[in-house]
Amino acid sequence: MKITPVLLVSEIEKSIPFWVDRLGFEKTVEVPEGDKLGFVILTRNGAELMLQTVASVQKDTPQFAPSSGINQAALFIEVDDFEDVLKRLGNYPVAMSERIAFYGMREIGVFDPSGHVVVFAARIDQ
């Protein structure tokens, strides 16, 4: 079984610098929608993420389109190299300061350019 999150966004182009340029994902599939992108698949080290515009969902499968605004999703991304995440985030605005959670994870949280919650976490050594 494989689970791939699909984040609904108003505009894919504003998310590309965050996911590709900053976090190192690669755009492996892109589907144009007029003069913009309607859908992309991003991958990095075996992880996969899809971004789709609300307009594309409304056109393709309107029953799944959000009735008001954009559906909110939260991603919990477990990483092997927390220091690499910190380096990639650089001066990007942090919404949840770095912490050690009671369940043994070192975490930091941000909002992506479309407002989705993204928490990066690494297991701490016991």
N, C-alpha and C positions, 0 to 999 in steps of 0.2 A: 504494500500500500504506500502511496505517496500523497502528501497533502501539499498543495501549492496555494498560498494566499493570493487573492486577487483584490487589489486596492482600487476602489472607485475614486477617480479624481476629476476635477473640472478641466484640467489641462495637463497632459503628460509632459510637455516641454519644460514646464517649471520644476518637475520632479527629477528630470534626467541629471542635472548637475549634482544633486544630493546623492542619488543611488549609484550613478556611474562614476562621475568625476571624484566625488568625495569618498564613497564607500567601496569603490572598486568593482562594482557589478559590471557585467558585460551585456550589452543589448544583443540578444541572439535572434529575436524575431520582432519585426515591427509591421504594423498594419496601418496604412494611411487612412484617414477619414477626411476627404477633401484636401485642403492644404495643410492639415495638421495630422498628428498621430491619433489614432483611435484606440490602439492597443499595442502593448509591448510585452515581451518576456525578457526578464533580466536574470542572469545566473552568476554565481560566484562560488567556487569550491564546492560544488554539488548542491548548493541552495538555489532555489528558484522562486521568483516573485513575478507576478503579473500586475500590470497597471492597465486599467481600461477607463476611458472617459465615460461620464454619465451619459453624454449624448450618444455614444456608441452603444451602450446598453439599451437606451431607449429605442434605438433603431433596430437592434438585433433581437433582444429579448425584453420587451417593455414590461413584462410581468415582474422582472427582477430589478427594474430601475427604482431608485429611491423616490418616495412620494414627495419628500421635501428635503432639499439639499443633498448632501452626500452621506452615505452610510458611514458610520465611524467604525474603524477597526483598530485593534491594538496588536502589535507584533512583539513577541518575546523571542529574541534571537540569541541563542547560546553560541558563544564563540570560544575558540581555543586561545586566542591571543588578545587579551583585553587591552594591552598597551597599544597594539596596532589600531584598535577602535578609537582609543583616545587620540592618537596621532591623526587619524583620518578625520575625526570630528573637529580637531583644531579649535578654532574660535566659533564654531557653530553654537547657536544658543541652546543651552541645556535646560530642560524642564524639570528633571529629577536629578539632583546632584549625586555624584558617585557615593555609593553606600555598600555596606555588607549586609545582606538580607539574612534573616534568621534561618533560612533554609540553605545557607552555605554558598550564596552566590554574590559575587562582586558585580554591581549593576550601575548603569547610568541610563538616563532616559531623555529622549528628545521628541519633538514633533517634526514629522517630515514636512516638506513644503505644502502639502495638502491638508495638514492638520492631524494625520494619523499618529497615534502614540507608537513609538519605537523604543523598546528597552533592549539594550545589549547587556548580556550577562556571561560571566565566566565562573566556573566552579573554583572555589578557593581550596587550597591544599589543607588537609586536616592535620 
